[in-house]
Amino acid sequence: MSETKLVRREGAVVEVHLDGPANGPSIVLLPSLGRGAEDYDGVVPLLAAAGLRCVRPEPRGIGRSEGPMTGLTLHDLAADVAAVIEAERLGRVLLVGHAFGNWVARVALNDRPEQVRAIAILAAAITTEIDPGIRASINGSFDMSLSDEERLVHLQRGYFAPGNDARVWLAGWHPPVARMQREATNATTERSWLRAAERVRLLYVAAAEDTISPPPTLEALRAAMGPRAELTVVPRAGHALLPEQPVATAQALIRFAQS
């Protein structure tokens, strides 16, 4: 079953896509910087076929999700997610965040621990250090004034492993949303939420050829996030991960959910 609903909370509206059996364990999927729920399109059918209830809130500014876009912190964005979990009576969920979405997932755990049974983070940054050339390609991917050919160079360099087709990500970028999310991140000054694996089990699904967030060692991961962190590395994938290796990503999430 697939459906779309609107969840309203305190001046904000969250559009949410629901797939899979209504009585299945819930998995909430949060997308990357400036991108929407469609990034999980290749993964959701596999998760739903495994019996998981897939819940995809659109970030505010994408689709019918709306609300203030300035003066926010990550706590506001996490509250949007919490409102969906509460409105849909999902109980304790497996919360998944791809790239930027991992920050929102970890803050959501910190703010509403009763809603989260475990976390999975996909191609997530352990540190804020990024090669300046790669950072330029991240910014170039959002620059709609560039030609498709110029943006493809940035997409391939920043997000996709060699041999994978970056054209699948030419569309789907929302620069105003990315600005809002970056400002919210910068405005979130306290860091107690970073060590999510102190609270619950955490699966890090790393992309083997990720130039933005190279795979950490398990030791480095646990040092950064806590002792309950686990690591899976997906080969032949870059930071985009989801369109590159949807089957391997889904399999990792299904194994974790079932464990």
VOROMAR-169591 format. One record per atom (N, C-alpha, C, O): x, y, z. Coordinates in steps of 0.05 Angstrom, whole numbers, plus 32768, in hexadecimal, padded with zeros to 4 digits. Each point is the difference from the previous one (the first is absolute). Example, Ala and Ser with C-alpha at 12.3 -4.5 7.8 and 13.67 -1.06 7.14 Angstrom:
<recs>
81087F8E809C;7FEE80188000;801280188000;80158000800D;7FE480157FE5;801080188001;7FF18016800E;800A80168004;
</recs>
This chain:
<recs>
80117FE88000;7FEF80188000;801280198000;80138002800F;7FE680117FE0;800F80197FFE;7FEC80178002;7FEB80017FF3;801C8013801E;7FEF80178003;801080188009;80177FFD8009;7FDD801B7FF4;800D80188009;7FED80108012;7FE880027FFA;80238008801C;7FF0800F8013;800D801A8006;801880057FFA;7FD9800D8013;800B8019800B;7FFD7FFF801E;7FEB7FFA800B;802C800C8003;80008002801D;8005801D8008;8013800C7FF6;7FDC7FFF801B;8002801C8007;800A8003801D;7FF87FF18012;801A80227FF2;800A8005801B;800A801D8003;801080087FEF;7FE880068024;800A801A8008;800A80117FE9;801780087FFF;7FD77FFE7FEE;800880127FEA;800E7FF37FE9;8008800D7FED;7FFC7FD88015;800E7FF27FEA;7FEE7FEA7FF6;7FEE7FF6800E;801680027FD9;7FF27FEA7FF3;80157FED7FF5;801280097FF3;7FEB7FDD8013;80137FED7FF6;7FF17FEC7FEE;7FED7FF38008;801C800C7FDF;7FF67FEC7FED;800F7FE68005;801880008002;7FD97FEA8001;800D7FE68006;7FF67FEB7FEE;7FE87FFD7FFB;802A7FF37FFA;7FFA7FE97FEE;80027FE78010;80137FFB800F;7FD87FF47FEF;7FFE7FE7800F;7FFE7FE87FED;7FEF80007FEE;80227FEC8016;80017FE97FEF;80037FE78012;800C80018016;7FEB7FE87FE0;80037FE7800E;7FE97FFA8013;7FEE80108002;80137FD9800B;7FEA7FF88011;7FFB80128017;80138008800E;7FD47FFF7FF6;7FF980138016;80087FF6801B;800580108012;7FFB7FD67FF1;80067FF5801B;801D7FF68002;80077FF38014;800A80147FD9;801C7FF88001;801180128012;7FF780178006;80207FE08002;80138012800F;800680187FF0;80057FFE7FE7;7FFC80198025;8003801A7FF2;801E80077FFC;80107FFE8013;7FF6800B7FD5;801A800B7FF9;7FFC801B7FF4;7FF380037FEB;801880128021;7FFD801B7FF8;801980097FF1;80167FFE800B;7FE7800C7FDD;801680047FED;8003801E7FFB;7FEE800D7FF5;802A7FFE8012;8005801D7FFD;801580047FEA;80157FF38001;7FE780207FEC;801280037FEA;801780138005;8003800B8016;800E7FF77FD6;801980108001;7FFA801E7FFD;7FEA80097FFC;802C80068006;7FFF801D7FFE;7FF2800A7FE7;80087FFA7FEA;7FE28016801A;7FF3800C7FEA;7FF27FED7FED;7FFA80087FE9;80017FE08020;7FF37FEC7FEF;7FE87FF4800E;7FFD80038019;7FF27FF07FD8;7FE77FF7800B;7FFD7FE28002;80137FF17FFB;7FD58007800D;7FFA7FE48006;80037FEE7FE8;80047FE88003;7FFB80237FE4;80027FEF7FE8;801B7FF27FFF;80037FEC7FF1;8011801D801D;801A7FF38000;7FFE7FE38009;80127FF07FFA;7FDA800A8016;7FFC7FE5800A;7FEF7FEE7FEE;7FF87FEA8008;800080207FE0;7FEE7FF27FEF;800A7FE47FF9;7FEF7FED7FFE;802B800F7FFE;800A7FE67FF9;80027FED8017;80037FE87FFD;7FFD8023801C;80047FF08018;7FE57FF7800C;7FFD7FEA800B;7FF080287FF4;7FE67FFC800E;7FF27FE67FF8;7FF67FF28011;800880087FD5;7FF27FE77FF9;800D7FE7800C;7FF27FED8007;802880137FFC;800E7FE9800C;7FFB7FFF801E;7FFC7FEA800B;8003802D8002;7FFA8001801D;7FE47FF88005;7FFA7FF18013;7FF380197FDC;7FE47FF98004;7FFB7FE27FFC;7FF07FF4800E;801E80017FDE;7FFD7FE37FFA;800A7FEF8017;7FF77FE98004;801B8022800C;800A7FF28018;7FEE80048018;80067FF68016;7FE380187FE6;7FED80038016;8003801A8010;7FF380038015;801E800F7FE2;80048019800F;7FED80167FF7;7FFA80037FE8;7FFC800C802B;7FEF80177FFA;801280187FFB;800D800A8012;7FF57FFF7FD5;801380157FF8;7FF2801B8002;7FEB80057FF4;8022800E801B;7FF4801A8005;801580157FF7;80168001800A;7FE280107FE3;801380137FF5;7FF5801D8002;7FF080087FEF;801780068026;7FF8801D8002;801180107FEC;80187FFD7FFE;7FDA80157FF4;800E80137FEF;800B80178011;7FF1800A8011;80287FFE7FEB;800A8018800E;7FEF80187FF9;7FF680037FEA;80078010802A;7FF180187FFA;800C800F7FE8;801980037FFF;7FD680067FEF;800A800D7FE8;80007FED7FE8;800580097FE9;7FF47FDD801B;7FFF7FED7FEA;7FE47FF57FFF;7FF47FF98015;800080047FD3;7FE57FF67FFE;7FED8012800E;800080197FFD;7FEE7FDB8013;7FED80108010;80088005801C;7FF1800A8010;80287FEF7FF7;800A8007801A;8007801E8001;800E800A7FEF;7FE980038026;8005801D8002;80028009801D;7FF77FF28012;801580257FF1;8003800B801B;801680157FFE;800C80047FEB;7FFB800A802B;801580148000;801A7FF37FF5;80067FE98006;800980277FEB;80197FF67FF4;8019800E800B;80167FFB7FF7;7FE68017801C;8016800E800D;7FFC7FFF801E;7FEB7FFA800A;802B800B8005;7FFF8000801D;7FFC7FE5800C;7FF57FFE8016;80137FED7FDC;7FFC7FE58009;801A7FF3800B;8016800A7FFA;7FE67FE18015;80177FEE8007;7FF87FE47FF8;7FEA7FFB7FF6;80297FF2800D;7FFA7FE57FFA;7FE97FF58012;7FF37FED7FF8;800A801E801F;7FEA7FF88012;7FE580057FF3;7FED7FF08004;801080267FED;7FE780057FF2;7FFB7FEC7FEA;7FE97FF77FFD;802C80017FF4;7FFC7FED7FEB;7FFB7FE4800C;7FF07FF17FF4;801C80098022;7FFA7FE7800E;7FE47FFF800A;7FF37FEB8001;8003802C8007;7FE48001800A;7FEC7FFB7FEA;7FEA7FF58005;801D80127FE2;7FEF7FF97FE9;7FFD7FE27FFE;7FEA7FF57FFC;802D7FFD8007;80007FE37FFF;7FF07FF48017;7FF17FED7FFC;8014801D801C;7FF27FF68017;7FE280037FFE;7FF17FEF8009;800680277FEA;7FE380047FFC;7FF47FEB7FEE;7FE97FF78005;802680007FE7;7FF67FEA7FEF;7FFF7FE6800F;7FEC7FF27FFE;802880088012;80007FE7800F;7FE97FFF8013;7FF37FEC8004;8007802B8009;7FEB80028013;7FE47FFE7FF2;7FEF7FF28009;800E801E7FE1;7FE680007FF2;7FF97FE57FF5;7FE87FF98000;802C7FF87FF6;7FFB7FE67FF4;80007FEA8015;7FFC7FE87FF9;8009801E8020;80007FED8015;80137FE87FF9;7FF87FE98001;8020801E7FF8;80147FEC7FF7;800E7FF28016;800D7FEB7FFB;7FF0801E801D;800F7FF48016;801E80077FFE;800780167FF8;800A7FD78010;801D80047FFE;80097FF67FE5;7FFB7FEA7FF8;801380287FF9;80077FFB7FE4;801E7FFB7FFD;801080078011;7FF77FED7FD8;801B80017FF6;800280197FF0;7FF380037FEB;801F800F801D;8003801A7FF3;801980007FEF;80157FFA800A;7FE7800D7FDC;80167FFE7FED;8005801C7FF4;7FED800E7FF8;802C7FFA8008;8008801A7FF4;80167FFD7FEC;80167FF68007;7FE680137FE1;80157FFF7FEB;800E801B8001;7FF480157FFD;80277FEA8005;801180188000;7FF580158013;7FFF7FFB8018;7FF8801D7FDF;7FF680148012;7FEA7FF58012;7FFD80088017;7FF27FE67FDE;7FEA7FF58010;80097FF3801A;7FF07FFD8012;802A7FFB7FEF;80097FF38018;800180138018;7FFC7FF88017;800980227FE3;800080148016;7FE48002800C;7FFD80018018;7FEF80017FD6;7FE480028009;7FF97FE78010;7FF280028015;80167FE67FE2;7FF97FE7800D;800C8000801D;7FF37FF88013;802680107FEF;800D7FFF801A;7FF480158014;7FFE7FFA8018;7FFA801D7FDD;7FF380148012;7FE57FF68008;7FF780048016;7FFB7FEF7FD7;7FE57FF58007;80027FEB8016;7FEF80008012;80267FEF7FEE;80047FED8015;8005800F801A;7FF57FF98015;801C801C7FEB;8006800F8018;7FE7800D800C;7FFD80008018;7FF2800B7FD6;7FE98010800A;7FE87FEE8007;7FF180078013;800C7FE37FDF;7FE97FEF8005;80097FE28001;7FF87FF17FEF;801880088025;800B7FE58001;7FEA7FEA8001;80057FE97FF8;7FE4801E8012;7FEA7FEC8003;7FF57FF87FE4;7FF27FEC7FFE;801580237FEE;7FF67FFA7FE5;80137FEF7FEF;7FF87FF77FEB;80208005801E;80157FF47FEF;800B7FE7800D;800A80018017;7FF57FE87FDB;800B7FE8800B;801D7FFB7FF6;800F7FF2800D;7FF780197FDB;801B7FFD7FF5;800380147FE9;7FED800C7FF7;802C7FF98001;800780137FEB;80127FF37FEC;80117FF08006;7FEA80177FE0;80137FF97FEB;800780197FF1;7FEF80107FF9;802B7FF58003;800980177FF1;800F7FF77FE8;80107FED8001;7FEB80207FE8;800A7FF87FE6;801380157FF6;7FF880187FFE;80217FE17FFB;801380127FF5;8001801A8010;7FFE80167FF5;80057FE78025;7FFF80178012;801C80098008;80137FF18002;7FF0802A8002;8019800B8007;80077FFB801D;7FF080048012;80287FF27FF3;800A7FFC801B;800D801A800A;7FFE80078017;800F80077FD7;800C801A8006;7FF680157FEC;7FF27FF97FED;801480208018;7FF780167FEE;801680077FEC;7FFD80137FF0;80197FDE8010;801680067FED;7FFB7FF47FE5;7FFE7FE87FFD;800080297FEF;7FFB7FF77FE4;8015800E7FEE;800580188003;80067FD97FEB;8013800B7FED;7FF380187FF1;7FEA7FFE7FF7;802580198007;7FF480187FF4;7FF67FFB7FE4;7FEB800B7FF8;80237FE47FF8;7FF67FFA7FE5;7FE67FF18000;7FEF80067FF0;800E7FE88023;7FE77FF18002;7FE98012800A;7FEA7FFE7FF6;801D8014801D;7FEB80138009;7FF780127FE9;7FE880077FFE;802B80017FF0;7FF8800F7FE8;7FED7FF17FEF;7FEE800B7FF4;80167FDA800A;7FEE7FF07FF0;7FE47FFD800D;7FEC7FFF7FF2;801480008029;7FE68000800E;7FF0801A7FF8;7FE97FFF7FF9;80258018800A;7FF380197FF9;7FF880017FE3;7FEB800B7FF9;80267FEB7FF5;7FFA80007FE4;7FE87FEF7FF9;7FF280067FEC;80097FE58023;7FE97FEF7FFB;7FE680108004;7FEC7FFA7FF3;80148019801F;7FE980108006;7FFD80197FED;7FEC800E8002;80287FF77FEE;800180187FF0;7FF17FFC7FE6;800B7FF57FEC;7FDC80148013;7FEF7FFB7FE9;800680137FE8;7FF57FFD7FEB;801E8016801A;800880117FE9;80157FF17FEE;8005800A7FEA;80067FE08020;80137FF17FF0;7FF17FEE7FEC;7FE97FFA8004;80257FFF7FE7;7FF57FED7FED;7FFF7FE4800C;800D7FFA8014;7FE27FF57FE0;7FFF7FE48009;801B7FF37FFF;80087FF18012;800880157FD9;801A7FF47FFE;801380098017;800F7FEF800A;7FEF802A7FFD;8011800A8016;7FF77FF4801A;80117FF88011;7FD580067FF4;7FF77FF58019;80067FE28001;80057FF68016;7FFA7FFD7FD4;80077FE38000;801D7FFB8009;80057FEC800E;800D80267FEB;801B7FFD8009;80018002801F;800D7FF0800D;7FE480237FFE;7FFF8003801D;7FF27FE8800D;800A7FF68015;7FE080017FE0;7FF27FE9800B;80117FE78000;80017FF28014;800C800A7FD6;80117FE87FFE;801780018014;80067FEC800D;8006802B7FF6;801780038012;7FF77FFE801D;800E7FF38010;7FDC801A7FF7;7FF88001801C;7FF07FE9800A;80017FFA8018;7FEF7FFA7FD7;7FEB7FEE800A;80007FE47FF5;7FF57FEE800D;8017800D7FDC;7FFD7FE67FF3;801B7FF27FFD;8015800D7FFA;7FEB7FD9800A;80187FF07FFB;80067FFE7FE2;7FED80027FF0;802C7FFB8008;80077FFD7FE4;7FF07FE97FF3;7FFD7FEB800C;7FF8801B7FDD;7FF07FEC7FF2;7FE280018005;7FF07FF47FF2;8008801B8023;7FE380038006;7FF6801A7FF3;800E80147FFE;7FD97FEB7FF9;7FF580157FEF;7FF580178012;7FEB7FFD800D;8022801A7FF3;7FF880168010;7FE8800F7FF5;7FF48011800E;80047FE97FD9;7FE9800E7FF4;7FE67FFC8010;7FEE80107FFF;80117FDA8010;7FE77FFB800F;7FFC80158016;7FEA8002800B;802A800D7FFB;7FFE80158015;8002801C7FF4;80048013800F;7FF87FF07FD7;8000801B7FF5;7FE88010800B;800280188005;7FE87FDB7FFF;7FE8800D800B;7FFE7FFA801E;800F7FF0800B;7FDE801D8001;7FFA7FFA801D;800F80128014;80007FFA8017;800D801B7FDF;800F80128012;7FEF80188008;7FF3800C7FEE;800D7FFC802B;7FF08016800A;80138014800F;80027FFD8019;800A80157FD9;80138013800D;7FF5800F8018;800E80028015;7FD980087FEB;7FF6800E8018;7FFE7FED8018;800480098017;7FF57FDE7FE4;7FFF7FED8016;801C7FFA800C;80037FFF8018;80107FFF7FD6;801B7FFB8009;800A80188011;800E7FFC8014;7FEC801C7FE3;800880188010;7FF37FFF801C;800D80058014;7FD97FF57FED;7FF27FFE8019;800D7FEB8012;800480048018;80037FE57FDD;800B7FEA800F;801C8006800A;80077FF98017;800980147FD9;801B80088008;7FFE80158017;800F7FFE8013;7FDF80157FEA;7FFD80158015;7FF77FF3801A;800980078015;7FE57FE67FE9;7FF67FF28018;80167FF0800D;80027FFF8019;800F7FF57FD7;80177FF1800B;80138013800F;80097FFA8016;7FFE801C7FDD;80128013800C;7FF5800D801A;800F80078012;7FD67FFB7FEF;7FF3800C8018;7FFE7FEC8017;7FF880088016;800D7FDE7FE5;7FFE7FEC8015;801C7FFD800D;80117FF27FF7;7FF2801D801E;801B8002800C;80077FEB8014;80187FF98003;7FD47FFC800B;80077FEB8014;80037FE57FF0;7FF47FFD7FEB;801C7FF18020;80077FE87FF2;7FFB7FE6800F;800B7FEB7FF9;7FE48016801B;7FFB7FE88010;7FF37FEA7FEF;80027FE88007;7FF1801F7FE3;7FF17FED7FF0;80137FF07FED;7FF77FEC7FF4;8022801B800A;80117FF37FEC;80057FE38006;80017FEF7FEE;8002800A802C;80077FE58007;7FE77FEE8003;7FF97FF78016;7FFA80057FD4;7FE67FF28000;80047FE38008;7FED7FF4800B;802A80007FF0;80047FE48006;80067FFB801E;80067FEA8008;7FF8802B8008;80007FFD801D;7FE47FF78009;7FFD7FF38014;7FEE80157FDC;7FE57FFC8008;7FF37FE67FF4;7FF37FF1800E;8012800B7FD8;7FF37FEA7FF2;80147FF37FED;8016800B7FFB;7FE37FDE7FF9;80117FF57FEB;7FFF80127FE8;7FEC800C7FF9;802B7FF77FFA;800380127FE9;800F7FF17FEA;80167FF68005;7FDE80087FE3;800D7FF47FE9;800A80167FEE;7FF180127FF8;80297FEE8002;800B80127FEC;80047FF17FE6;80107FED7FFF;7FE1801A7FEC;80037FF57FE6;801280137FEF;7FF780157FF7;80217FE28006;801480117FF3;80027FF97FE2;7FFB7FE97FF9;800C802B7FF7;80057FFB7FE3;801E7FFE7FFC;800F80128008;7FF97FD87FEB;801D7FFA7FFF;801080167FF2;801880048006;7FDC800A7FE6;800F80147FF0;7FF5801C8005;7FFF80107FEE;7FF87FF5802A;7FF5801A8008;801780148003;80117FFD8011;7FEE80197FDF;801580148002;7FF880168015;8012800F8009;7FD57FF27FFE;7FF780148014;80037FF5801C;800A800D8012;7FED7FDA7FF2;80027FF3801A;800D7FE47FFD;7FF27FEC8000;802880137FFD;800D7FE67FFD;7FFA7FED8017;7FFD80098016;80007FDD7FE4;7FF97FED8015;801480018017;80187FFF7FFC;7FDD8004801D;80127FFF8017;80067FE38008;7FF37FEE7FF6;8021800F801B;80037FE6800D;7FEB7FFD8015;7FF480148009;80077FD37FFF;7FEC7FFC8016;8009800E8019;7FF0800B800F;802A7FF57FF6;800B800E8018;7FFB801E7FFF;7FF7800B8014;800E80017FD5;7FFB801D7FFD;7FE280068003;7FF88014800C;7FF87FDA7FE8;7FE380048002;7FF68000801D;7FF180118008;80187FDB8007;7FF87FFE801C;800B80168011;7FF380098013;802580017FE6;800B8016800F;7FF080197FFC;7FFD80118012;7FF87FF27FD6;7FF080187FF9;7FE37FFE800A;7FF580158008;80007FD37FF7;7FE37FFE8004;7FF77FEF8018;7FE980028009;80297FEE8002;7FF97FEF8017;80047FE37FFA;80037FF87FE9;7FFC7FF8802C;80087FE47FFE;7FEB7FEE7FF3;80077FE97FF9;7FE180208002;7FEC7FEF7FF4;7FFE80047FE2;7FEC7FF87FF3;802980148001;800180057FE3;80097FE67FF2;80117FF28009;7FE380097FE0;80077FEA7FEE;8006800B7FE4;7FF680157FF9;801A7FDD7FF8;8009800A7FE6;7FFC7FEC7FEA;80067FE88002;7FEE80217FE7;7FFE7FF17FE8;800A80117FE9;7FF980187FFE;80197FDD7FF1;800A80107FE9;7FF57FF47FE6;80037FE87FFB;7FF1802A7FF5;7FF47FF87FE7;801480067FE9;800880177FFD;80017FD57FF4;801380057FEB;7FF3800E7FE7;7FE880007FFD;8029800B7FF3;7FF8800D7FE7;7FEB80158004;7FEC80017FF1;801880108023;7FED80158006;800F8018800A;80147FFE800E;7FE1801A7FEC;800A8019800A;7FEC800C8014;7FEF7FF1800A;801380297FFA;7FEF800D8015;7FE27FFE7FF9;7FF080008012;80097FFF7FD4;7FE47FFD7FF9;7FF47FE6800A;7FE98000800A;80257FEA7FF4;7FFA7FE6800B;7FE57FF57FF8;7FFF7FEA7FF4;7FEB80248012;7FE67FF57FFB;7FFA7FF97FE3;7FF87FEA7FFA;800D80287FF3;7FFB7FF97FE4;80167FEE7FF5;7FFC7FF27FEB;801B800D8021;80167FEF7FF7;7FFD7FE38008;80047FEE7FEF;7FF5800D802A;7FFE7FE5800A;7FE77FFD8011;80027FFB8018;7FE680077FDC;7FE87FFE8010;7FFC7FE4800C;7FF67FFE8016;80127FED7FDC;7FFB7FE5800B;80127FFB8018;7FF67FF78015;8024800F7FE8;80127FFC8017;7FF880118018;80027FF88017;7FF580217FE3;7FF880128016;7FE77FF5800E;7FFF7FFF8019;7FEE7FF87FD7;7FE77FF5800C;80067FE78010;7FF57FFC8015;801D7FF37FE0;80067FE7800F;800D8006801B;7FFA7FF38014;801880217FEC;800C8007801A;7FEB800A8014;80027FF98017;7FEB80177FDF;7FEC800B8012;7FED7FEA8009;7FF780008018;80027FEE7FD7;7FEE7FEA8007;800D7FEE8015;7FF37FF88014;802780017FE8;800E7FF08014;8000800D801B;7FFB7FF48015;800A80267FEB;8001800F8019;7FE58001800D;7FFD7FFC8018;7FEE800A7FD8;7FE58001800B;7FF87FE6800C;7FF37FFF8015;80137FEB7FDE;7FF87FE68009;80107FF68019;7FF87FEE800E;801F801F7FF6;80117FF88017;7FF7800E801A;800C7FFB8015;
</recs>
